[in-house]
């Protein structure tokens, strides 16, 4: 099993290389996004361990470019930022898993093994609820086999609802997680986007998936 580690901090990359090699993996290291992209495009890897914050081309750009070229190698992101927004962004781009720095090597090893068992990236990036299907890595949504024409923000909103389906989400939480803003004064933005999303996701179909919980927020579920 061959792993590419893209990490600009020399100490961390040396530590990862040594640890993974001790566990039987063959490891290449790149210290910039550009070098990482080049290696990933020209060599076959079973997995890429990709730091998000890299000088020059960052981890997001590296994975976007790889997926655009049809390279499906699973990616384990290393990130110092634990925001849900970042996780959503990563999954939209076709990443498979995240590890927040600092982490224990044993945790990294467990994630690496689990990703290698799971196989290519895109299989794990499709969320479903009833006849609704959202493919996070391809950035496509469909219902009952019909493609939904969503704006990027609507897609992000739907992905967030789907990742937390069955859970009642307040307007404030949605505003924070999807728009990254604090929204105590005006929740109109969420309502406006929710209305547009419903006109595409629910109105043309018999069963409603997006439900309003009066005075609280919204919940996505298939109760009808
Ligand atoms: Ca870094």
Boltz pocket constraint, residues with backbone or C-beta under 6 A from the ligand:
constraints:
  - pocket:
      binder: B
      contacts: [[A, 7], [A, 8], [A, 9], [A, 51], [A, 52], [A, 53], [A, 54]]
      max_distance: 6.0
